[in-house]
Amino acid sequence: MRVLVVEDHPKLAIAVGTVLRREGMAVDVVFDGHDGLTRATSGAYDVVVLDRDLPKVDGDQVCRTLVSEGCFSRVLMLTAASSVDDRVEGLGLGADDYLPKPFAFAELVARVRALGRRAAPALPPILSHGDLELDPARRVAIRAGRDLALSPKELAVLERLLAAEGRPVTSEELLERVWDEATDPFTQTVKMTVSRLRGKLGDPPVIKTVPGGGWRI
């Protein structure tokens, strides 16, 4: 899942980005509504976490524009105002969900995941192939009854491969959906992560290399 965080308080924005990355999401962070609108309208994000009170372009206008332009990204609006009227108004702007500040990070993660499922074609709660199972919500992978100690990126790559249901997944697709924009597209990061994942999955191998096309399960 790829997420854009638009929040003008740097400490909070960076903290939200860090928490979501630990959950295996690819996260980009910007600090004003102008940059947020520019990034969000690119269509690259499953979920936009949007503060309502932003400099340059306020969050209400960002949300209205995304809706009017038919952006497929789901919007989770954040605000310090917590009255029922404020929540109703925020949802009336086209936001998909509304979370008042201060909030628990666990709730934020759960809401982002729920919106991400709505942004993409529905997947089964447990992804599986043979004796390999992945629970995306709990971030748990099991093979032949054995818990796999996978990093957040390894879990995210495995989720992408299992969700593809045998379709080849390219290095470019993994880079776009699993890593954030700060990652150098010319690094060997994706190949190294897939290699480590293969080792942890054990034998018999389940990840196959597709010549010129990436990998598939």
C-alpha positions as CSV (number, residue, x, y, z in Angstrom):
1,M,0.0,0.0,0.0
2,R,1.3,3.5,-0.9
3,V,0.3,6.4,1.4
4,L,0.7,10.1,1.2
5,V,0.8,12.0,4.5
6,V,0.0,15.7,4.3
7,E,0.5,17.4,7.7
8,D,2.1,20.7,8.5
9,H,3.4,19.8,11.9
10,P,6.8,18.1,11.1
11,K,7.1,16.0,14.2
12,L,3.7,14.6,13.8
13,A,4.1,14.1,10.1
14,I,7.4,12.3,10.5
15,A,6.0,10.1,13.4
16,V,3.0,9.1,11.3
17,G,5.2,8.2,8.4
18,T,7.5,6.2,10.6
19,V,4.6,4.2,12.1
20,L,3.1,3.4,8.7
21,R,6.5,2.4,7.3
22,R,6.9,-0.1,10.2
23,E,3.6,-1.6,9.0
24,G,5.2,-2.3,5.5
25,M,3.6,0.7,3.7
26,A,5.4,3.0,1.3
27,V,5.0,6.5,2.6
28,D,5.7,9.9,1.3
29,V,5.4,13.0,3.5
30,V,4.7,16.7,2.6
31,F,4.0,19.6,4.8
32,D,1.6,21.9,3.0
33,G,-1.6,21.7,0.9
34,H,0.0,22.8,-2.3
35,D,2.6,20.0,-2.3
36,G,-0.1,17.6,-1.1
37,L,-2.4,18.4,-3.9
38,T,0.4,18.1,-6.5
39,R,1.4,14.7,-5.2
40,A,-2.1,13.3,-4.6
41,T,-3.4,14.2,-8.1
42,S,-0.6,12.0,-9.6
43,G,-2.8,9.0,-8.7
44,A,0.1,7.1,-7.2
45,Y,-1.4,6.7,-3.7
46,D,-4.0,4.3,-2.2
47,V,-4.6,6.5,0.8
48,V,-4.0,10.2,1.5
49,V,-3.8,11.1,5.2
50,L,-4.8,14.7,5.1
51,D,-4.7,17.4,7.8
52,R,-7.6,19.8,7.5
53,D,-5.7,22.9,8.6
54,L,-2.8,23.3,6.1
55,P,-0.8,26.3,4.8
56,K,-0.9,27.4,1.2
57,V,-3.9,25.3,0.3
58,D,-6.2,24.2,3.1
59,G,-7.2,20.6,3.5
60,D,-10.8,21.2,2.7
61,Q,-9.8,22.5,-0.8
62,V,-7.4,19.6,-1.3
63,C,-10.2,17.2,-0.6
64,R,-12.7,18.9,-2.8
65,T,-10.2,19.0,-5.7
66,L,-9.3,15.3,-5.4
67,V,-13.0,14.4,-5.4
68,S,-13.8,16.7,-8.4
69,E,-10.9,15.3,-10.4
70,G,-12.0,11.7,-9.8
71,C,-8.8,10.7,-7.9
72,F,-9.1,7.1,-6.8
73,S,-7.1,7.7,-3.6
74,R,-9.1,7.2,-0.3
75,V,-8.8,10.3,2.0
76,L,-8.4,10.0,5.8
77,M,-8.9,13.6,7.2
78,L,-7.2,14.6,10.4
79,T,-8.3,17.6,12.5
80,A,-8.0,19.0,16.0
81,A,-11.7,19.7,15.9
82,S,-13.7,16.8,17.2
83,S,-17.3,17.8,17.3
84,V,-20.0,15.8,15.4
85,D,-20.6,18.8,13.2
86,D,-16.9,19.0,12.2
87,R,-16.8,15.3,11.4
88,V,-20.0,15.6,9.3
89,E,-18.6,18.6,7.5
90,G,-15.4,16.8,6.7
91,L,-17.1,13.7,5.4
92,G,-19.4,16.0,3.4
93,L,-16.3,17.4,1.6
94,G,-15.7,13.9,0.2
95,A,-13.3,12.4,2.8
96,D,-13.7,8.7,3.2
97,D,-12.9,8.7,6.9
98,Y,-12.3,11.3,9.7
99,L,-9.9,11.0,12.7
100,P,-9.8,13.7,15.4
101,K,-6.5,14.7,17.1
102,P,-5.0,13.5,19.3
103,F,-5.3,9.9,18.1
104,A,-3.8,6.5,18.9
105,F,-1.3,5.4,16.2
106,A,-2.9,1.9,16.3
107,E,-6.2,3.3,15.3
108,L,-4.6,5.4,12.6
109,V,-3.0,2.3,11.1
110,A,-6.2,0.3,11.3
111,R,-8.1,3.1,9.5
112,V,-5.5,3.4,6.8
113,R,-5.5,-0.3,6.2
114,A,-9.3,-0.4,6.0
115,L,-9.3,2.5,3.4
116,G,-6.5,0.8,1.5
117,R,-8.6,-2.3,1.1
118,R,-11.4,-0.1,-0.4
119,A,-9.0,1.6,-2.8
120,A,-7.9,-1.7,-4.4
121,P,-9.8,-4.8,-5.6
122,A,-10.9,-6.8,-2.5
123,L,-8.5,-9.5,-1.4
124,P,-9.2,-12.4,0.8
125,P,-8.3,-11.9,4.5
126,I,-5.6,-14.6,4.3
127,L,-3.4,-14.8,1.2
128,S,-2.1,-18.3,0.5
129,H,-0.2,-20.5,-1.9
130,G,0.3,-24.2,-1.0
131,D,1.7,-24.3,2.6
132,L,2.5,-20.6,2.6
133,E,0.0,-18.2,4.3
134,L,0.1,-14.5,4.9
135,D,-2.3,-12.5,7.2
136,P,-1.8,-8.9,5.9
137,A,-3.8,-7.3,8.8
138,R,-1.7,-9.1,11.5
139,R,1.5,-8.9,9.5
140,V,2.1,-12.6,10.1
141,A,3.5,-15.1,7.6
142,I,3.5,-18.9,8.1
143,R,4.9,-21.7,6.0
144,A,4.2,-25.3,6.9
145,G,3.2,-24.3,10.4
146,R,6.4,-22.3,11.0
147,D,6.3,-18.6,11.7
148,L,8.5,-16.6,9.4
149,A,10.6,-13.8,10.8
150,L,10.1,-11.3,8.0
151,S,10.9,-7.6,7.9
152,P,8.2,-5.1,7.0
153,K,9.5,-4.8,3.4
154,E,9.8,-8.5,3.0
155,L,6.2,-8.9,4.2
156,A,5.1,-6.2,1.8
157,V,6.9,-7.8,-1.1
158,L,5.4,-11.2,-0.2
159,E,1.9,-9.6,0.0
160,R,2.3,-8.1,-3.4
161,L,3.5,-11.4,-5.0
162,L,0.7,-13.4,-3.4
163,A,-2.0,-10.9,-4.3
164,A,-0.9,-11.1,-8.0
165,E,-2.1,-14.7,-8.1
166,G,0.6,-15.9,-10.4
167,R,0.9,-12.8,-12.5
168,P,4.6,-11.6,-12.9
169,V,5.4,-8.6,-10.6
170,T,8.1,-6.4,-12.0
171,S,10.9,-4.7,-10.1
172,E,9.4,-1.4,-11.1
173,E,6.0,-2.3,-9.7
174,L,7.5,-3.4,-6.4
175,L,9.6,-0.3,-6.2
176,E,6.5,1.9,-6.7
177,R,4.2,0.1,-4.4
178,V,6.5,-1.0,-1.5
179,W,9.1,1.7,-1.4
180,D,8.7,5.5,-1.1
181,E,9.9,8.1,-3.6
182,A,13.2,8.6,-1.8
183,T,14.4,5.2,-2.9
184,D,17.0,5.3,-5.8
185,P,15.3,3.5,-8.7
186,F,18.7,2.3,-9.9
187,T,19.7,0.5,-6.6
188,Q,19.6,-3.3,-6.1
189,T,17.2,-2.8,-3.1
190,V,14.3,-4.8,-4.7
191,K,16.5,-7.7,-5.8
192,M,18.2,-7.9,-2.5
193,T,14.9,-7.9,-0.6
194,V,13.5,-10.6,-2.9
195,S,16.7,-12.7,-2.4
196,R,16.4,-12.4,1.4
197,L,12.7,-13.3,1.3
198,R,13.5,-16.4,-0.8
199,G,16.0,-17.5,1.8
200,K,13.6,-17.1,4.7
201,L,10.7,-18.9,2.8
202,G,13.0,-22.0,2.6
203,D,12.6,-25.0,0.3
204,P,11.0,-25.9,-2.0
205,P,11.3,-22.5,-3.6
206,V,8.1,-20.6,-4.2
207,I,9.3,-17.4,-5.8
208,K,10.1,-17.9,-9.5
209,T,12.1,-15.4,-11.6
210,V,10.5,-14.4,-14.8
211,P,13.1,-13.4,-17.4
212,G,12.7,-9.8,-18.1
213,G,9.5,-9.6,-16.1
214,G,10.3,-9.8,-12.4
215,W,9.0,-12.5,-10.1
216,R,5.9,-14.5,-9.4
217,I,4.6,-17.1,-6.9
